[in-house]
Amino acid sequence: NFSEASVAPREAGSMGAERETEDLLRALESLAGQGSRDCIEMLDKLRKLEMTPSILSRTNAGKRLKTLSKQQGVSEDVASLSKKIIGEWKSMVMLLRATPSKSEKSEGVATNVGSERKASTNLKEVPVYEATGATGATG
């Protein structure tokens, strides 16, 4: 039995993680080049958050961390940890792209590793004679 109540906590948690990601990124951007210890602590918190490709996309977290890591005055430790986190996120996204979801497995939808998932053509809509190359004429 599927209800809205069972979905609400996940959505709320996702929104909370997105908000927390955004807050940490803003704090990091404001502290960049000032105190590496505070930045390292915030990066550790960011690293421990339950991250999803959706959150990464909506917050531009990877791009923002990359910019931070290249910013003048940022310590090597902060830059290094930022790059490591970006690498972990990239690996997670690539793994998710390469692994078909449950619905894709049951529907037989193909995935392309290294590119966005593409929906397969619904062959039920294509007449059999077109799909096989036959003319459809009977003899």
Buried (B, 14 or more C-beta within 10 A) or exposed (E): EEEEEEEEEEEEEBEEBBEBBBEBBEBBBEBBEEEBEEBBBBBEBBBEBEBBEEBBEEBEBBEBBBBBBEBEEBBEEBBBBBBBBBEEBEEBBEEBBEEBEEEBEEEEBEBEEEEEEEEEEEEEEEEEEEEEEEEEEEE
